[in-house]
Amino acid sequence: MTTEWGAPLLARFPADPRDPLRAWDASDEYLLGHLAEREVPLSGTVVVLGDRWGALVTALAEHRPTQITDSHLAQEATRANLARNGVAPDAVHLLTTQDPPPARIDVLLVRVPKSLALLEDQLLRLAPAVHEGTVVVGTGMVKEIHTSTLELFERVLGPTRTSLARKKARLIFCTPDPARERPAGRWPLTYRLPEDAGPVAGRTVVNHAGVFCADRLDIGTRFFLKHLPGPGARRVVDLGCGNGVVGTAVALADPDAEVLFTDESFQAVASAEATYRANGAPGRAEFRVGDGLVGVPDGSVDLVLNNPPFHSHQATTDATAWRMFTGARRALAPGGELWVVGNRHLGYHVKLRRLFGNCRLVASDPKFVVLRAVRK
């Protein structure tokens, strides 16, 4: 990526030379170009919210920015990109969306996330630290910035306008008004599961902002809950746990099970733990933010339950699902099972047969399939 601060070498995480997706896009370039062209003073506390792969903070590392992200992979990409460009790791202060934000923010740069709810939640958390002199600039691709995005900036921070498009990207300019009455925060949301939710029917779900299907049970998980394996597995992983409904269902159905909830989203793991605690699930549970099953010992797991994502931000890709499947095969003990729910058209059965040497259809409907693969 070429910028006024140099041309940093950047990669997504984990780095894969076969991956055609870049670690930055035109919106990152547009923002950095604007900062340089307008000679925006990057002094005081510079906060970058939603930097997807560390492109922005790597380019701005000399200004010692603070990065706030919901993504473990984004944090790891940032660390790797700083090292790749010979930047000291302490040049960037890494925070998660669950950490207390800085007490004062002088420059706020926002890479607009896919989730408007996550943007709302984070702007409300950061607003008390913003003052009338704070420079606020957002960026995103045209398809990511809607009227509702601009209205949200204006409602929470102050008067807002947008730029002309450049390479299908736009900037958002906001003038903070500390005297503005802000809307009340509404996260996390809590709701009760419907009666057709299998073993967790009528139970409570807690969702932090940005977690998939925040106010209702998504139809894929609803189908999965009706076809979960019976009790008996002692070490169970809810892989890509989201709000933790699947792992909580296992814990409630089998008090002897040890359940690991893991996701790369800090918001998701916080939601999973809150859902688990809200339902008084018995047994033992662990909640871990990480890259799939990295760090889980080989052959240590009896059952992995997985509803893999097939998007990485705006890009459609099966790379995440493939990493989850290969990680599950490594972590499963001989005879251990991976159960997957997914859209029929994704063809996960082909990948599972290639990796495990077997795959059985457990259940299907016109939209979803539940598949079972056994570690030999």
N, C-alpha and C positions, 0 to 999 in steps of 0.2 A: 504494500500500500504506500503510495507516494503522498507525502504531506509536507507542510512548511517546516515541520520538525524533523524531517528526514524520511527515510523509506524503510520502516520496520518490516522485518520478516515475521509473518503471522501464520498461525495454523489453528485449526479447531482442536478439540481434545476429545478422545485421544487422537493424536496425529496419525493419519493414514495417508500414505502417498497416493493411494488409489481413489481417495475421496475427492470428487470434483468440486465440492462446495467450499467457497472461500470463508475466511474468518472475519470478513468485513463486507460492507456493501456501500452503495452510493450514498446512503444517508449518513454513514460515518464520515465519508470523504467530504460531503457537503458541510457538515457541522465543523469539522476541523478547518476547512477552507474559510468558512465564515469567521471563525475565531481569529485566524491569521489576517484575513483581508481587512477586517474591522478593528484589528489590534485590540481585541477584547482583553482587558486586564485580568490575568489569571493569578490573582494574588489572594491572600487570605486562605480560607478553607474552600477548596474546590471539590465538589461532590459529583460523581458520575453515577447516575441511577440507570440500571438495566443494560449496562455494557455487555454485549452478548458473548464475545470471546476475548475480551480484553483489548480490543483494537484501540479504543479511545484512550484508556488509561496508559497503555504502552506508549502511544504517541505523545501523551502529555506528562510522562513520568517525571520530567524535570520540575514540574509544578507540584509534585508530591500530592496527587489527588487521592481522594477516598472513593473506592468503588463499593456500591451497594447492589447486591444481586440476589436473586432467589435460586440461582443455579450453582450447584456444586461443580458441574462441568465447566461453567464459565469461570469460576474461581481457579480451577486447575489449569484451564487454558491461559488465564492471565499470568499465573506463576510461570508456566512454560514459555509464554511469549516474552515475558520480562527477561528470563534467563537466556532465551534465544537471541535477544538483542543486547546482552551484556548489561542489563539494568539491575541494580541491586534490588533484592526482593522487598526491602523495607521502603522503597521509593513510593510504593502504593499501599495504602491502608485498606485492607479487605474486610468488608462487613457484609453480613447477610441481611435479608429483609426481616429477620427476627431479632436482630441486634439493636440496641439503642442507637439512634442516629447522632451525628455531631450536634453539639449545643448551638453552634452558629454556622451558617452556610453563607459564603460570600459569592460563590459561583455554583449554580446548579445546572448540570447538563443531563438531559433526560433522553435516553434511547427508548422511544415509545414501545411498550411491550404489547404482545398479542392480546393480553387480557386487560380490558378496561377496568375491571374490578381491582386487579393488582395495582394499576396506575393510581386509581382513586385511593386505595389503602395507603400506598407509599407517599403520595403527595400530602395526605392528611397527617401522616407521621412526621414528615419533614417540614410542614408549614410553620410550626412554632419556631424553627431555627432560621427561617428566611426573614430578612429585613427589607426595608424599602430600597436599599442600595444593592440588593442581591441581583446579579445577572442570571436570568433564567432563559435557557435556550433548549428546546426539544428538537428531536429529529426522528424521522421515520420515512419509510417508503410511502408513496401516495396512497396505496391501497391499505395502509395501516393507520392513516390519519383521517378521522371522520369528523363531522360536525360535533359529535358527542365528545370526541377527544379535546377539541378546543373549548367546548363548554365546560368540561371538567377542570381544565387549567384555570379558566376564568372564575369558576365557582369557588375553587379552593384557594388560589393564589392571588389573582388579580386580572386586569385587562389583558386580553390575549389576541394576537393576530398571527397569520401564517404567511410564509414566503411564497414566491412563485416556485413552480416545480423545476428541478434540475436533475436530469437522468432519472426521472420518475421518483425523486425524493423531495421532501419538503422540510422546512424548518418551522418551528413554533417559537414565537417571541412572547414572553409574558412579563408584565410589569407588576411586581409584587405590591400588594396593598395590605400591610399588616393589620389595618383597622377593619378589614373585611370580616364579616361574620361568616364563619365556615360551617359547612354542613357537619352534622354529627357522624362519627365513624360508625359503620354498621357491620364490621367484621370482628370476629368470626361469626358466620351464620350457623344456626342450629335448626335442624328439622328432624321429623320422625319418618322412618322408612315405611313404605306402603306394605299392605298385608300380603302382597305376592313377592316379598323379598326373601323368601326362604327362611333360613335359621335366624335372620336378624329382623324379621317382620316386626314393625312397631318400635324398633330400637332407635336410639338417638345417633345422629351424624353431626359432627362439628367440622365445618369447612372454613379454613382461612382463605383470604382473597387470592385469586389466581389459580386455585386448585380446580381441576376439571369438574364441570357440572356442580357448581357451588350450591345451588338451591334445590336440587332434585337428584334422584338416583338415575345415572345414565343407563340406557337400555342394554348396553353390552354387559355391564356389571350385574344388572338385574337378571339377565339370562344366565350368567355364570353362577350366581348365587343359587339358582335352582338345580344346578348340576355339579356341585362340589363333591369331591370324594368324601367317603364316610370317615369316621374317627379311626385312629390307629397310628398315624404318622406322629413321631415324637418331636422331630425338628422340622419346622415348617417355615418357609419364607414367603411373605407377601411381597413379591418383586415388582417394583414400580407401584408402590402401595397406594398412592393418591391419598384419599381421606381414610384409608384403613378399614373400609367396610368388609372386604373379603377376609383379611386376617382376623378381624374381630369376630366374624362369623365362625371361623375355625376355632378360635379360643373359647367361644361360648359353647360350641358343640362338643368340645373335647378339652376338659380342664387339665388333662395331663400333657397337652401339646405345648411345646416351647415355640413361640412365634417371633420371627424376626421381620419387622416392618422396615423396608428400605426403599428409598427414592432419591433422585438427584435434586429434588426440590425441597428447600428448607420449609416452605409453606406447607407442602404435602406431609412431610414427616411430623410437623407440629400438629397438623390436622389429624393424622393417624393416631398419635398419642392421645389427643383430646377425645377422639371418638372411642378409643379403647377404654380410657379412664371413665368416660361418661356412662359406659354400660357395665361397669363393675366386673369386667371379664376376669375369670379366675386364671390361675396358671402364671407362667412366666412370659414376659415379652421384652424385646429389645427394639429400640428405635434408632435407625442409623441413616444419616445422610451420606450418600456415596455414589460411586459409579457402579451400579448394578451389584454384582456379587463379589467385586474386588475386595479382598481382605477376609472373605469367608473361606475357611480351610477346605482343601480338596476332600471330597468324599464325606462331608460332615452333615449333610442335609438329607432328609427323607422325602420331602415334598416341596416343590416350588409351584406357586400359583402366580400366573402372569397374564396381564392384559396390556400388551406392549403398545406404545405409541407408534404411529407411523408418520409423524411430522416432526421436523426439527425447525422450530419457528415457522416460517412460511414454506419451507421446502418439504416435499414428500420424499421419504427415504425409508428403507428397511434396515439401515445400518444399526439403529438402536435395538431393534428386535433381534437381529443376528447376534449382537454382543450379549444381549440378555440370554438368548438360547445357549450360546457357547459357554457363558458363565454358569448357567444352570447345570449343564452337562458335567462341568468340572467339579462343581460343589456337591452334586448328588452322590450319595453312596450307591454301590451296586444294588440294583433293584429299586432305587429311588425313582420318583416320577415327577415329570414336568407336565402341568396342566395349563393350557393356554386357551384364552378366548380371543376371538378376532373376527373381523369382517370376512365373509366368505371369499371375496374377490382378492384378498391379500395372498392367498396361496401358502399359508404357513405350513401346511402339511408337507409340502415339497422340501422346505428347509429342514423340518424336523426329521424327516426320513433320511435326508442326506447326513445329518449330524448324529442322530441316535441309531439309525438303522431300522427304525420302526416308528409308527405313528398310528394311533387308532382314533376314529371319530367317536366321541362320547355322546354328543347331542348336536342338533342343528335346527335352525329355523330359516326362513327366507333371507335373513340378513347376517346371522352369526353362526359360528361353529365353536364347539369346545373340543379340543384335541388333547390326547394323552400320549406322551412319549416316555419310555422306560430306559433308564441307564443300565446297560448290560454289564 
